[in-house]
């Protein structure tokens, strides 16, 4: 997935961080968005992602939830047209296939029904996916297997990984798209999300990133509109 950044020489002050965090928490109420953040004295990241890398509620059961989240439209565009758009459906199917391929060696994969994830400014095609692992859930094994999914990386995965390394040499993503996870309840439960829709900062400035899926039917002006829509959505929810 190619990506770009909108950059600023201004950085995140404690007052601005407090204001952005408060606004973000209010913004995500009743939304399928997952707030995350990490900061130290001079650097950090704050965002809310629509994309779960994986989730489990009882490690001993080995039952894993994940999603294919790919395909984008403006919230006011027609749902019926969106869910029949051949380009968006093809892009979405590649992500499903990539996730299924990554998880198949770990257990039995079940693909759910296609849905539309409605967010305030933007909507995505989303398909829930479930994995019944051969043994107990393993956090690091799941991160290694899934990250990056084709929604953030490329498909086929290994060939795409080489291209992503070259791309990152030209445009450093910092922590954009990184897996962000936590273990809790004495490591019985875990959630890991994909670190998108965020602002990152250090002592030199701040930047907001966005990307888009490219398939043979993609048209550059539509993809550029999608990237700008994601940037606008991110700035609005973080009040920047």
N, C-alpha and C positions, 0 to 999 in steps of 0.2 A: 504494500500500500504506500504510494507516494504521499508525502506530507510537506507542509510549509509551516512557517512561524510568523506571527506578527510580534514584533519586538519593540521594546521601549527602553530608554535610558533611565527612566524612573524605576525605583525598586519598591519593594513592599515594606512600608513602615509598620510598627506595631499598631498604630491607630487604624491604618488602612486594612491591615490583616483582621483586626477585631471587627471592623465594619463589614468586610467581605464575608467573614465566617458567619456572622449573625444573619446577614442577608441570604446566604446560601442555605442555612438551616431552615429558614422560613420558606425559601423558594421550593425546596424539595418535598415539602409536606404533601402527602397524597400522590407523590410522583414515584415512578419506578427508577429512581436514581440513588446511587450509593455514595455518600459523602466520604471523602478520605483526605488526609493531609499529613504533612510532616514538615517541621521547620526547626531551625536552630537560629542563632543570633543573626547571621547574615544571609542565609539561604533557606529555601523551602519549596513546597508544592502544596497546592490546595485545589480540589476539584470535586466533581460529582459525576460518576460514570454510569451509563446505562447498561454496561456490559459486564456480566459475571463471568469470570474465567472458570470458577467452580465453587461449589458449596456442598458441605456435608454436615449432618446433624449428629451422627454417631459413628465414629471411626471404625468401631468393631463390626458394624453392619456392612461397610463397604459400598454404600449407596451414594452415588455422586450426582449432583445436578449441575448442568452447564447450559449455555445457550449459544445458538448461532444468531448473531446480531449483525445484519448487513442488508443494505438496501435502504435508501433515504429519500424522504420527500418533505416538502414544507407542510406544516400541520394543516393548512387550509386547503390543500389540494385533495382531490377526490380519492377516498380509500378504495373504491371499487376499481378505478383505473390503476392505482398503485399496485394492488395485489395481483393484477393481471399483466403488469409491465414485464415483457420478456427479458429486457436487459437487467432489471432489478432482480427478477426471479433467478436468472442464471447466476448472477453474482452471489445471491443468497445460497443457491444450491452448492456452489463451490466451497463456501464456508462450511456448510453441513458435511460435505464429503471430506473436507480436510480434518474436521474435528473427529468424525467417525474413524477415519484412517489412523489418527493419532492415538485414539483410545482403544481400538479393537484388540490390541495385544494385552490389554489390562483386564478385559472382561467382556460382558455382554452389553452392547449399546442399543438403546431404544430411542427412536426419533419421534418427537411429538408433532402436534399440529401447528401449521403456520399461523402466526398471529401478527397483529400490528401493534407495536409499542408506541403509544401516544404520549408525547412530551409537549411542553408548552409551546415551543417554536418549531419543533421538528418531530418527524415520526420515522420509525425504522421497521423493517421486516424482522421478525424474531421467531425462532423455533426452539422450544425447550428440548433438551437432550438429556437422557439419563444413562448412567453407567452403573452396572452391578459388577463391582470388582471381584476378582478371583479370591482375594484375601482382604484384610483390613485396609482402610483408606490410608494413603501415604501422601502427605502434603507435598513433599519435594518431588516425588515421582510424578504427581499430577501436574505440577508447574512445568517440569521438564517435558512432559508429553504434550501439553497443550500450548505452551507459549512459544512463539506467537501463533495464534490461529490465523487462517487466511484473511480474516476481517482486518487484521493489523499487519500481517506479514505478507505471505504469497503462497500460491499453490501451483505446482507441487512444492512442498515445504523445503526440502533440502536445496533444490535448485534456487528457490526464492531467497533462501538465507544468504547465499553468496551475494546476490544483488542488493539485499538490504544492508549488508556490511559496507558495500561500496557507496551506497546512498548515504549512509550515516557518516561516512568519511567526508562527504561534501556538506551535509546539513546535520549537525550534531543534535540529536533529539533530547539530550540530557536524560531525564527520567520519563519522558513522554512515552506512553504505551507500556511501561513496565508493569509486571504483576505486583499488585498491592494486596497483601494478605495478612491474616492473623489467625492464631489458634487460641481457643478459649475452652472453658469448662474442662480443665486439666487435659487439654489436647484432644478431647473427644469431638469437638466441633471446630469447623474451620470455614472461613470465607475468603476467597481471593477474587479480586476484581481487576479489570483491565484499566490501567491508569491513563485514561483519556479525559477530555473536557476539563482541562485544568489550566492554572497559571503556575509558572515556575519562576523563581527569582534567585538572584545572588547579589553580591555587592555592586556588580556592574550594570544590573538592569533586570528586566522581566520579559517573559515571552509566553504567548499562548499559541498552541499548535492545533492543527487539524489536518485530516487526510481524507482520501476517497479511494474507493475500489475501482480499479481499471480492468475492464474486460474488452474483447474485440468490438462490442457495440457501443462503447463509451464515446461521448462527444465532449470535446475539451471545454466548451462553454457551459455545458450542464455540470460537469465535474467542478469547474471553477465556482459556479453558483453554490454547489453543495458545500465546498470548503468554506466559502464566505458565510453561509448559513450556520455552519458549525461554530465558526469563530464568533459570530454575533450572538449565538445562543450561549456560548461559554461566558462571554463578557457580561451578558445580561444576568446570568445566574450568580456570578461572583461580584456583580456591581462594579465593574471596571469600565 
